[in-house]
């Protein structure tokens, strides 16, 4: 009994592959609707023939931003880019206060991008933290962002601010700067780290120092798990 059978046109050359239950595939060759040959072949041979007949195309990524760690595109026109930001110290803004030399741990910024009219709209920004001295790999531990304005699903709260559209994916390097220069409130700070201190107490204590890994709060996720959750490839 035939499981799969292709139609044969009355004009031209045709090769027909017939898949049959409990039997090897049969390949038949036709010329203008007249069978001129046939043979029985192994499944491996048929698979090789089919693969050779498929036109394959490579995929080139756009120019990625500095520190790019991971990039993927879905079939729905959405792309995801993740960049690493090294540990550093900088000025932060908390209500009316300006606080200098505040340390930040190693961070990963994740972006969900929607392509529209040859521009990229940023629909979501995510932030997670890594240990300072870890060698980044698929098994690296993911931690929560330890300060404010990022919820427990890693999503940045921008308040009423609107993010700019981008002409190129490489321009994502500007978005972390926008985030770091945004004012900090106490939004989402509760239980974002293991210090037991308020945000103001913590940044005051850490001024001029390195961010201690012991204050990072575990998420129970590895880097590969986190990327699969945040960047679906469907």
N, C-alpha and C positions, 0 to 999 in steps of 0.2 A: 504494500500500500504506500503510495506517495504521501509524504508529509508536506513537502514544499515543491512546487513546480512553477517554473516561469513560462510565460507565453512566448510562442515562437512567431516572429513576424514572417510574412510570406515573401519578403524581399530582403536580401542582404545576408551577411554572415551572423550566425547566432551560436552562442555556447550556452547550453542549459545544464544546470546542476540539479540533480534530483536526490533529495534526502529521503531515505526509506527506513522504516522501523527495523531494528535488529539486522541491519545490513550496511555495508559501506556505500558511500555516495557514488552515484553514476554520473558521468559527464558525457553529454551528447553534443555533437557539432552538426549544425544545419547550414545549408546553402540554399537560399531562396525557398525555404520551407521544406527542403528535402534533406533527410538525415544522411550525412556522409561518413559518420563515424561515431563510436562510443567507447567508453572504457570505465572500469571500476578503479577508484582511487582511495587511498587512506584519508582519514579526516585531516591529518597533519598536512598532506599535500594540498588538499582543497583550501585549507586555511591559509597556507602560504600563497597560493594563487590569488586568493581574494585580497590579502594584505598588499600584495604587489600591485594590484589594480587600483588601490585607493590612493588618491592624490593627497599627500600629507603636507601640511603647512606648519611652519614654526610660529611661535608667538613671541613677539618682542615687547618688553615692558617699556613704558615711557622712561625718560630720565628721572631717576628717583632722588629724593632729597638726601642731604647729608645725614648719615647715621641710619639709613634705611635697613630694617631688619627683616621685613617680610612684606610681600605685595601679592595680591591675588585679585582676580576679577570674577564676578558671577556671570551667569548667562542672562541676567536681567538688566544689564547696563550699570550695575553697581560695582565699585571697586573698593578695596580696602588696603590701606598702607599703614605700616607700623614702623616707627623710628625710635631709636635709642637716644636718650639725652644723658650724658655722663653726670656724675656727681659734681656739684658746684655750689658756690655761695653767691648770694645776690641780695639786693634790697627788696623788701616786701612792704606792702601797704595794708594796714589793719585799722579800719575805721579812720580816725584822723591821724593815726601814728604812722611814721616812717621808720622802719627797723632795718638796719644794715647788717651785712655779713651773715645772713641766715642760710644755713646749709640745707641742701636738697639731696636726697639719695639718688641713686641711679634710677631713671624712670623710662618707661615705654609709653609713648603717645600712640594711640590708634585712631585712625580716621576712616569714617565711612563716606565715600564720595559718590555723588550722583552726576553723571555726565549729561549736560544739557546745552545744546547749541554751541558745541565746541568749548564749553567752559565746565569747570568742576564746582559743584555746590557741596559744601561740607554739611552733611546731615547729622553727624554725631562725632564727638571727640571723646576718647576714653583715655584714662591714665592708670597705669599700674606701676608698682615699684619692684626693684630687684635688689638683692644684696650687693654691697659695694664691690667685694672682691671675687664674686662668682664668675666663672667662665661661662658666658651665655651659651646655652644649648637648649634643645627641646625639653630637657628634664629640669631646667632651672625653676626654682620656687618663685611663684608669683605672690606679691604682697599688696595690700591696699595702699593707696596714696595716703601719706600720713598727715596731711594738713587739711585745708578746707576746700569747699566748692566742688568736691567730687563725691558722688554718692556711692553706696555699697555695691552698685552694679558697675562701678568704674567710670560712670558717665559724668562729664563735666557739666556743671550748671553755669551758664553764661549770664544769668539774670535776663535783662531785656536786651542784651547786646546781640547784634546780628553779625555773623561771620562773613567775611568777604568771599566772593566767588574768585576762583583761581583760573588762570590761563593754562597753567602747567602743574603737574603733580609735584615737581621739584619745589614749587613755592610753599609747600607745606612747612618748610623750615621756619616760616614767619609765625605760625600759629602758636607754638610753645611760648614765644616771646609775648604774644598777646595775652596768653594765660598767666604767665608769671607777673606781668605788669598790671593785671586786674586787681582790684581791691579785694582783700580777704574779709569775710564776715565770719560768723561762727557756723555758717551753713554746712551741714553734713560733717562737722568736725567730731561730734560725739562718737567715741569708740573707733576712730579711724586709725589709732595707734595704741601702743601698749605702755605709754609713758605714765598715764594717770594724771597728767597735767592739763591745764587749759591751754588753748592755742597760744595765748599771750605769754604764759609762763614758759611754755616749751621753747618758743623761738627766742625768748630772752635768755634762757639757760644755754641754748646751743649757739648763740652768736659767736662767730669766729672759729667754730669747731667743725668737725665732720659730723654728718648725721649718723648716729649709732644704729647699727643693724638691729640691736636688741629692742628698739622701739618699733620696728616694723611689725605689723599685724598680719599673720598668715591667712591666706584664703583657702588653702587646701588644694590649690591648682598648680599644675606644672605649666610651663610656657606653652607647650604644644596643645594642652587641653584648653588653655585660655584663648589661643589663636583660633582653634576650631569653633569655640563658642561664639567668638566675636566676629569672625570672618567666614561665614558659611559660603561654600563653593558651589552652590546650586544655581 
